[in-house]
Amino acid sequence: MTDLFDKNGKVANVPKHGGHASIRPGNWKKQLADILKQRENLRTVRGDRRAADKTREARANILYQGFQDLRILGYRFDTITSFRQKHMQALVDKWLDERKAASTIQNRITTFRIFCNWIGKQGLIGPTAQYVKDPKRAKRTLSAQTDKSWSGNGVDVDDKLAEIRRADERAGLMLLAGRTWGLRRLEMVCIRPYATVVVGGTTKIVAFSDVKVSREELKAAIVASGSGLPIKKGTKGGRYRVLPLDTPEKLDVLRQLQAAVQDHDGFLGWPGESLKTNVRRLDYIAQKFGLTKAKLGVTLHGLRHEVANNEFEHLSGVQSAIRGGNSPLRGETRVAAQLVAQLLGHSRVSIISAYCGSVVNMGEIQKNRAIAELDALQPHLDAIREALERHDFVSLYMVGARAMGKRRPQDAAVPYEFMTFGEAGQPTYALRAELEALLSTPVYVRIMSEEGDEASATYLNNMLQVIDGTNGGTDQSGDDFGLEDGGIDAALES
């Protein structure tokens, strides 16, 4: 890799090649480096612009590692342009054996598909499903599985931003901007608070002083002057968009950013440091204050999820799917999703599911969670049955959030809620205390006859059998309960 990138991470200047025909037999690493450095191979898949440094580096890493793996598997090449279907299949088999994620496998296959286009073998690499026996192994789930926002993981956004700002004013302002407009990490550093400046009646687009823009983008930025903040540098793929200034709160945030950046042509990042140093410093501060999956369970990108879910709920008037909502993207909710996608810099409305989840996907997730809740009780069934007998109860059913599969993995403190069919007034405290000691989790036990008609109907539609004393003591697990009998489906449809 040292001969491919210079010390700044840029692709080094090298002589142009005339295509793969110029690749000579010999060292495969030298061959691959020569192909990667050809000017036509430095562009995006569409070829409309130069690919980002990170994209080119990721391609190089995947290809180098892939060819290294093929050598370990026993394959040899006179030239790497002799890459064939059998080589792709061998790599996919290896990745499946290593239990790589579906997204990882798809991304690597796509990279080798691009490589084959470079060497004149268009169409050689087929769809991902062609290389796997079980399509589920390569099925990529784009919809969010859990709420990745800060508040969704128990982090007080205001308190955390204030804590960081006290330690480092610039870092705090970057995260404030991220929280206000849903910015990516690089966008937080590159945002220019004085993006548009009116001088002598003429609008100067400071945000575009060092990036190439189209005439249409320039016109849009002029129109948005005063009502929006145009950004382009640091955005994904260099896509231009305008950050709205449509509320007093957003205007106040902008004034705070401008107060910190004295230079009208300046970025929000720390002055006098390179972009790479700025990003590393922001990452260091994030880790220092626990903004990692390992510590608080959130990352800087979680602020983007925060904005996406909050804005969707504000615009649509309903909860997002990842937060328990069950409204599909139709009519007003679809319009809300479109607006949120535009705010985040996306063109496809479907991308909103990566932040807010989808009703269909969450239904399947909740089914699997409910089954897992039942399975987790299996080792304790004998002890639970004995506790029921000691306190003159017969059956026990799980209800509440766990029964409906709404407990997320990070919600370890969610209590167990159980329903039993004892007599009204029959004490449950002693049973509850035994179950809490057994499960090491808070437990609530209710008696059906003590509940009102409406509550009883709700519990009946959402209960999962744990101990059923009416069938001779036969109890059920998630494997043989719910999906066929309709129990879990019924619980999740309410």
N, C-alpha and C positions, 0 to 999 in steps of 0.2 A: 504493500500500500504506500510505502514511502516514495515510490517513484511516480505515483499517480497524482498526489495532492501536495501542494507546497505547504509551508508552515502555517499559512493563514486558512487552510482548508479549501483553497480554490484549486480548480483543475489547472495544472501547470501548462505553460505554453509549450507546444510540441509541434513538430513538422506535420503537415497535412498528409493524409494517405488517400489513395484513390479507391478505397473500399476493401472488402475482404479478400480480393484477389491478391493484394499486396502482402498478405500474411504469409510468412515463410515458416516451414517446419522448424521445430526447435523447442525452446523453453516455452511451456504453455502460459506461464505468468506474463512473459514478455509479449506473447501473442495477444493475450486478453487486454493488457495495458494499452497496446497499440490500437485495438478496436475501440476501447473506451474513450480514447483521446481524439478520435476522429470527430471533426466538427459537426457532422450531421448526426452524430450519436450523442451530442450534448444537449439535445433539445427534448421537449416534452413528447409524449406519444403522438399528439396531434401535429406536432412540428411547427406550431404557431409562435413559439417563444423558447428561449433558453430554459432548460430545467433548473430548478433550484439546486444549490450546492448539496443540501441534505438528500435530495432525491438522487442525484448522481452518485453520491457516496454510498447510499443504501443499495443502489443497483450494483455498484462495484463489489460491495461486501457480499451480497447474495451470490454473485457470479463466481467470485474467488472461492468462497466457501463451497459452492456447489461442485466446481471442478476439483477441488481438493478432496471432497467426499467421494467423487467418482474414482479418483486414483486409489483411495483407501478400499473402495469396493472392487478394485481390480481392473478398472477400465484404463486404457492408455490411448493417447491421441497423438498422431503425427502433427495434426493441426486441430485446433479447437473448433474450426469450421466444419469438422466431420460430426458434430453433435447430431444425434438421431433420437427417434422416439424411444428406443430402449433405454437411452440414458435418462430421459425425462422420467420414465416409469420407475427406474431404479432409484432416482432421487425421491420421488413421491413415496415409494414404499419405505424408504429410510425415514422420511419425516413422519409417516404414519406410525411406524414402530416407535419413534421417539415421542409420540403423542403430542405433536405440535398442534396448535390451535388451527381451526379451519381458516381463519383470517390470515395466519402466517403462511399456510400452504398455498392459498390462493394468491397471495402477494408474490411468493417466490415463483410460482408457475407463470404469473404475468411478467415477471422480470425476464425469465428465460424465453417467453414468447417475444418480448421486445428484442432480446439478443438474437433470436433466430431471424427476425426481420432485418437486423443489421447485417447478418451474414448472407442474406439473399435467400432464406428459407421461409418465406412467408407461408403461413398456413400449416407449418409442420406441427406446432403445438396446438392440440385441441382443447376443448373445454375441460375444466377441472374434473367434472364427473367421469371423464374418459379414463382417468388414472386411479380411481378408487372403486372398490367393490361395494362399499356401503356409502350411498350418497349422503347420509347424515354426517359422516365423518368430515365431509368437505362443505357442509352447508354453513354458510356464514350468517350469523345473527347480528344484524345492524341495529336492531332495536335495543334500547337500554334495558338491562336486566335488573338493575338496582338504581336508586336515586343517588347520583354522584354529587349533588349540590352540597354546599357546606351545611346549610340548615337541616337538610335531610339526614345528615350524619351527626347532628347534635352540636355543631359548632356555631356559636353566636357570631354572626358575621360582623356586626358593628363593634363588638368588644375586641375581636381579633384584629380588625383593621386599625382600631385605635391603639392597640398594643404595639403593632408593627410600626405605626406612624410615629409613636413616641420614640422608638429606637432608631428609625431611619425615615425621615420625612419623604424622600423621593420614593422609596419602596412603598410606603403607605399610600402615596398618591397614585402610583402605578396600579396597585390593587384596587384603589377606589375607582379608578377609571375602568378597570376590568369588571368591577361589580356593577357599575353604572350602565355600561354598554355591551357587556358580554365579550370582552376582548380576549384574544389569544395572548399567550405570554409574550411573544415577539411584538405584537401590536401594542401591548402596554408600554414597552420600552420605546417604540418608534413613533408613538402618537405625538403630533405637534399641536399643542394647545392654541397657537396662533396660526391655524391652518389657512385661514383667509384673512387678509389685511387690506383695508380700503385706503388707498393713498391718492389724494387729489381727485377723488371721484372715480378712480380706477381700482378694480378689484384684482389684487395680486394673490395668486394661489401659491402660498408658501409651501404647502404640503407637496407640491409637485416640482419643487426647485431642483431635485436631483433624481427624478424618476421620469420615465417616458410615459406619456399619456396620449390618448386619442383626442381628436377634436370634440367628440361627443362627451367624453369624460370631463374635459375642460369646461364645456358649456354647462354641464350638470353641476359642477362645483361652483360656478359663478351664480347660478340660479339658487343654489342651496346656501349661499353666503348669508350669515346671520341667523339662519334657521337650522343649520346642520354643520357638522364638522367633517370635512372630507378626509379620508385616509387611503393610502395606497401602499406606502413603504411598510414592509413587515407583514402585510396581509398574505394569506395563503394563495400562492399562485399569482401574487401581484394584482389581485382583483380589487378594483376601485369600489368603494362604497361610502355613503354619507352617514355619519352617526347623528341621530336626531337630537335636537335641542328643544324639545317640545314641552318640557315641564320646568317649573322654577327650580326643582331639585337638580336637574341636569345642567341648567345654566349656572347654578351655584357651584357645582363640581367643576365646570369649565373654568370659572373664575379662580377657583383654588389652584387648578393646574397652571393657569396663566401667571398667577402670582409667584409660583415656584420657578417658572421658566422666564427669566428676564429677557433673553434673546428671542426676538420674534421669529427667528429662523431655527430655533432650537427644538430638540426632541425632549421628551419627558425624562429619558434616561439620564444617568449620571454624566455630566459634561466632562470632557477630556479623556474619556475611556472609549475603547472600541465597542462595537456592537456585541461581539462575542464576550468581552469582559462584562458588559452590562448584563447580559443574559445569565452568565455564570454567577454574578453577584446576586441577582434576583433569586436564582435557584438556591443559593447558599442561605439567604435570609428566609426563604420559604421552609427549608429544612430546619433551620435554627428555631423557628416558631412552630414546629410540629406539623407543617402542611405536607405530610406524606401519607401514603397508604398505610405504612407500618405504624405510624403514631396516631394521628387524628382520623385517619381513614379518608382524607381528602387531599386534593392537589390544587395547584393554581388553576388548572382547567375546570375545577369544580365551580369557580365563580361564573364561568360560562354556562354551566348547567343551571346554576342559581338563577341567572337572568332569563334563560330560556323557559324554565318552568314558571317563574313568577310572571313574566310577560304574557305567556300563553294563558295562564289562569286569569290575569287581569283583563286581557282582550276578549277571551271567550266566555268568562263568567263561570267556568267549570274547572274542576280539578284535572290536572294532567294524569294520564294513565299510570305513570310511575308512582304517583302519590295517591293512588286509589280511585281515580276517576274512571268512568266507564262510558264516556261519550266518544263515538268514532269521529274521524275527521270528515265531517259533512257540514255543508252550509256554513254557519258562523264559525264553528270550530276549525274548519279548513281554512277559512279566511284568516283567522287568528294565527294558525300554524304558518301560513304563507308570510305574514308580516314578521313573525319571529324569525323565520328562516332568512328573510332579507336583512333583518337587523344583525344577524350573526354572520352575514356575508355568504350565504348559500343561495343557490338558484333553484334547488329542488325542494318542494314542500315535504317530500317523503323523509328528508334528512332529519326532520324534527323528532322522529321516533328515536333517534340516537341520543336525544337529550330527555325527552318526555315519555318515552316508551310508547307502546301501542296496545290498544284494548285486546286485540287477538293474542298477541304475544304474552301479555301479562296474564291472561286467562290460563294459558298453558303453564306459565311459570308458577302461578298460584296452585294449580293442581299438583304439580310436582312437589311444591313446598308442603302442601297438606299431607301428601303421602309420606314425605320425609318426617313430618311431625309424628305420625302414627308409628312409623318404623323406629323412631327414637325411643318410644315407650316400650317396645317389645322386651328388652332385657328386664324391665321392672314389673311385668304383668303379674307374676306370681305374688310379689310383695303387695301390689295394689289390690289384688283379689283378697288377700288375707286381711288387709286393712279394712276393706269394705265389709267383710264378714264380722270383724270385731266390733264394728259400729252399726251393725244391723242394716246395711245397705246392700242392694242386689246388683244394680247395673251402674255403669259410669260411661258418660259420653263427653267427648271434647267439644266445646263450642268456642265462640269468640274469634279473635284474630288468628290464632294458630290453626283452628279448624278450617278457616277460610283461606289459608295459605297467604295471609297478609303480613306475616312476621318476616321481615328481611333478615339476612344473615347477621347484619350488624346490630340487630335489636335483641341482644341476648337477655335483656331484663324484662321482656314482655311476659306477663304472668300466664300460667295455665288457667284456663277457665273450664270447669267441668259441670255437667248437669247430671242429676240422679233422680230417680223416681221414688223417693221416700215419702213419708207422711208429713203433712204440714206441721211445722213446729219442731220437727225432729232435729236435734242439735248436730251441726256439721263441723264445729270448731276442732274437735279432736281428730276427725278424719283429715281435715285440712292441714293440721299441724304435721301429721304423719306423712302426707303426700309432699309437703314442702321439704321435709327432711330428706325424703327419698329422692326427689327430683332436683334439689338444691336451687329451687326457683319459687317465687311467690305463687300461691295457688288460691283460687276462689272456687268454692263448691256451692252450687245452687240446687234447690229442690223445685222440680217442675210445678208441683201443686201450689207453691207459694208465689209463682209468677202470674202476672196478669195475662189475659187472653192474647193481647198483641205481642207481648214479649215471648210468650210460649210459642206462638206461631213462628216467630223469628228464629228461636232456638231450634225448633223442630226441623226447619228448613236448612239449618247450618250445622247440625250435630254429626260428629263422627264417632262411631262405636269404639270404645276401648275395652270395656268388660260388659258382657251381656249375660247376666245370670239366668235368663229365661231359656237359653238354648243348651243347657247342660254344661255350661262353663266354657263353650268354645268361643274363643276370641279371634279377632281378625287383624291382619296387618295391612299395610298399604299395598302389598302385592295382590291380595285377594279381596280387597274392599274398595268400593268407590267407583272406579271407572266403569265396570260392567253393571253394577247395581244402581248406579246413578247417584250414590251418596255424595261423593266429592263434587261431581258435576252440579248437583243441586245446591250444595253449600256455596259453590263459587258463582252461581248464577244470580244469587240474591243481591 
